Amino acid sequence: MHIDQQFDLSGKVAIVTGASKGIGKAIAKALAQKGAQVIVSSRRQEAVDQVAEEFRAAGLKATASACHMGDNDQVKAIAENTIKTYGGIDIIVNNAAANPVFGPIQNAGEDAFDKIMDVNVRGPLNLAKYAYESMKARGAGAVVNISSIEGITPGQGLGLYSVSKAALIQLTKVLAREWGPDSIRVNAICPGLIDTKFSEALTSNEKILEMVMMKQALPMLAQPEDISGMAVFLASDASKFVTGAAITADGGFTI
């Protein structure tokens, strides 16, 4: 197979959550540029409508579908509607995440714990489960979970978030093991500090940013597009023999 064909996603159907901005939007655009029909998903319909319209204006195949990953009814609905409309699901990128608290873990309440685990772990698990039978019937599938280096090496103030991202890495490995016989690959990307609105509390803090730049091997603040190529790789046949991996994209922060 030619290398171009390995990365070709023509005819594939992909759901990308948290795709109204940041890393999710960059990944959704990259998948669409490689030929996939992309379902752009996030909590607010008007936000994903705007992104899908922008993609279509650029000649890409995109549909907007609002979904709160902490609401299981909505998660089930987006999977079922995608299968009904497009005949199946080939790719899932679980990017949506929540982190409503910053500070010592002993100060975090039960509500914060439930929200973080529902959106960051339960939602990705359920969406993958609802797509499983479709992927199995189509003979293959790819699930890409966007975790974090916080799930590998926790930093200060992000305790519950770190716990959830560690759980997502382990979930990735469990699903990879269980679904491998059905040719469904499950991998995780663990980004470091990326210049997004989600990480604004960190990137806008000069002290934290300076510490990160000193520790990284690459002295740069990454952009969302710096993650999208890896997502295309993991979603495509170029990574046909890769499953259960948790790949860091952190500029060498965790070396």
C-alpha atoms as one frame of an Amber mdcrd trajectory, in Angstrom:
protein
   0.000   0.000   0.000   1.289   3.450  -0.909   2.023   5.684   2.066  -0.628
   8.167   0.906  -3.223   5.397   1.009  -2.231   4.475   4.552  -3.241   7.930
   5.749  -6.324   8.189   3.513  -9.611   8.325   5.449 -11.965   8.549   2.475
 -15.254   6.809   3.212 -14.625   6.751   6.962 -17.082   8.184   9.473 -15.588
   9.911  12.500 -17.043  11.414  15.670 -14.865  14.012  17.395 -16.026  15.264
  20.780 -15.078  18.620  22.231 -14.580  19.780  18.649 -15.842  23.355  18.808
 -12.354  24.711  19.526  -8.791  23.879  20.472  -7.384  20.390  20.031 -10.745
  18.864  19.123 -11.388  21.332  16.303  -7.872  20.872  14.939  -8.263  17.081
  14.937 -11.718  17.224  13.349 -10.382  19.448  10.570  -7.387  17.192   9.954
  -9.554  14.057   9.739 -11.880  15.817   7.303  -8.917  17.000   5.218  -7.887
  13.355   4.876 -11.334  12.504   3.519 -13.408  11.471   6.536 -17.021  12.431
   7.100 -16.660  14.134  10.467 -19.360  14.609  13.087 -18.293  17.718  14.949
 -19.544  17.479  18.517 -19.517  19.648  21.616 -22.017  20.799  24.229 -23.492
  23.778  22.379 -25.254  23.269  19.056 -24.554  26.789  17.820 -20.829  26.339
  18.448 -20.581  23.114  16.440 -22.860  24.520  13.738 -20.348  27.297  13.225
 -17.401  24.893  13.007 -19.182  22.504  10.627 -20.187  25.409   8.398 -16.569
  26.626   8.357 -15.374  23.152   7.359 -17.988  22.746   4.628 -17.077  26.143
   3.198 -13.557  24.744   2.799 -14.911  21.750   0.876 -14.790  19.320   3.781
 -17.456  16.834   4.887 -18.748  17.823   8.304 -21.946  17.565  10.322 -22.686
  19.310  13.602 -24.187  17.370  16.492 -24.344  18.714  20.039 -23.550  16.249
  22.812 -22.720  16.671  26.492 -20.367  13.814  27.298 -21.556  13.789  30.897
 -25.110  12.960  29.772 -25.383   9.300  28.797 -28.650   9.809  26.890 -26.942
  12.350  24.660 -23.902  10.115  24.211 -26.108   7.229  23.136 -28.091   9.478
  20.812 -25.065  10.800  18.917 -23.824   7.266  18.291 -27.224   6.009  17.169
 -27.916   9.036  14.968 -24.516   8.764  13.315 -25.051   5.081  12.532 -28.548
   5.779  11.217 -27.429   8.695   9.037 -24.088   7.424   7.724 -24.401   3.658
   8.064 -21.804   3.186  10.761 -18.894   4.563  12.747 -15.224   3.980  11.938
 -13.399   6.468  14.149 -14.014   8.026  17.552 -11.848  10.763  19.011 -12.715
  11.272  22.670 -11.394  14.779  23.222 -14.058  16.462  25.375 -12.869  17.035
  28.930 -13.827  18.871  32.096 -11.766  20.337  34.913 -13.914  22.611  37.092
 -11.419  22.817  39.971  -7.822  23.926  40.403  -6.111  23.417  43.739  -5.354
  20.733  46.355  -7.328  17.534  45.894  -8.495  17.606  49.518 -10.448  20.770
  48.729 -12.317  19.235  45.793 -15.935  18.335  46.457 -17.996  15.341  45.404
 -19.753  17.310  42.669 -16.431  18.179  41.048 -15.300  14.550  41.238 -18.522
  13.316  39.630 -18.384  15.883  36.827 -14.766  15.186  35.986 -15.163  11.406
  35.980 -18.454  11.526  34.057 -17.043  13.664  31.233 -13.446  12.445  31.164
 -13.940   8.698  31.719 -17.546   7.510  31.703 -18.461   9.472  28.569 -15.556
   8.158  26.463 -16.253   4.609  27.639 -19.940   4.817  26.781 -19.391   6.401
  23.364 -16.899   3.688  22.484 -19.298   1.001  23.715 -22.167   2.391  21.637
 -19.947   2.362  18.546 -18.507  -1.095  19.181 -21.057  -3.205  17.301 -20.889
  -0.903  14.285 -17.090  -1.018  14.173 -17.135  -4.783  14.593 -19.628  -5.163
  11.748 -17.479  -2.950   9.500 -14.450  -5.133  10.174 -12.300  -2.531  11.904
 -12.340   0.652  13.950 -10.150   3.173  15.699 -10.725   4.894  19.031  -8.386
   7.739  19.959  -8.638   8.965  23.541  -7.118  12.347  24.315  -5.577  11.886
  27.745  -2.797  14.078  29.160   0.671  13.901  30.621  -1.205  14.714  33.835
  -2.318  11.094  33.716   1.340  10.029  33.765   3.028  12.634  35.944   0.532
  14.693  37.968   1.190  18.373  38.479   0.137  20.677  41.280  -3.474  21.796
  41.402  -4.807  19.264  38.904  -5.371  16.278  41.178  -8.809  15.049  40.122
  -8.085  15.849  36.487  -4.892  13.780  36.733  -6.795  10.865  38.264  -9.346
  10.948  35.449  -6.679  11.074  32.749  -4.806   8.166  34.327  -8.082   6.236
  34.309  -8.542   7.096  30.627  -5.109   5.677  29.819  -5.959   2.427  31.601
  -9.365   2.327  29.898  -7.521   2.661  26.585  -5.397  -0.377  27.390  -8.345
  -2.460  28.595 -10.411  -1.767  25.466  -7.390  -2.389  23.239  -6.922  -5.794
  24.838 -10.603  -6.767  24.708 -11.424  -5.390  21.255  -8.229  -6.327  19.445
  -9.692  -9.616  18.148 -12.334  -7.535  16.347  -9.623  -5.372  14.692 -10.684
  -2.353  16.727  -7.638  -0.385  17.810  -7.721   1.865  20.881  -4.938   4.327
  21.604  -4.367   7.450  23.676  -2.559  10.702  23.042  -1.109  12.410  26.105
  -0.497  16.068  25.271   1.595  18.366  27.375   0.786  22.044  27.724  -1.031
  23.216  24.595  -2.061  26.795  23.841  -5.852  26.455  24.136  -8.653  28.146
  26.037  -8.926  25.014  28.203  -5.362  25.513  29.447  -5.551  29.292  29.658
  -5.217  29.269  33.459  -1.775  27.719  32.981  -0.544  29.444  29.835  -1.488
  32.879  31.187   0.533  32.309  34.374   4.059  33.496  33.592   5.608  31.542
  36.463   4.007  28.247  35.407   4.785  28.830  31.740   8.428  29.575  32.517
   8.683  26.385  34.583   7.211  24.312  31.764   9.522  25.837  29.149  12.545
  25.113  31.346  11.576  21.470  31.781  10.576  20.751  28.184  13.260  19.562
  25.781  11.620  21.707  23.087  11.296  25.311  24.305   8.003  26.065  22.572
   4.343  26.383  23.446   2.511  23.889  21.258  -0.575  24.736  19.224  -3.660
  22.483  18.749  -2.514  21.612  15.221   0.587  20.019  16.715  -1.639  17.204
  18.021  -3.802  16.683  14.934  -1.196  14.803  12.874  -0.813  12.168  15.566
  -4.589  11.751  15.709  -4.715  11.192  11.938  -1.952   8.600  12.283  -3.811
   6.715  15.019  -7.132   6.900  13.162  -5.697   5.610   9.888  -4.181   2.408
   8.512  -0.757   3.990   8.985  -1.020   2.774  12.597  -2.566  -0.577  11.732
  -0.272  -2.418  14.163  -0.585   0.095  16.997  -3.043  -0.459  19.827  -3.048
   0.076  23.569  -0.457   2.845  23.253  -0.378   6.024  25.306   1.782   8.356
  23.237   3.120  11.552  24.725   3.143  14.797  22.741   4.718  17.044  25.325
   7.862  18.548  23.875   9.910  16.215  26.043   8.406  17.384  29.344   8.213
  13.843  30.737  11.693  12.748  29.691
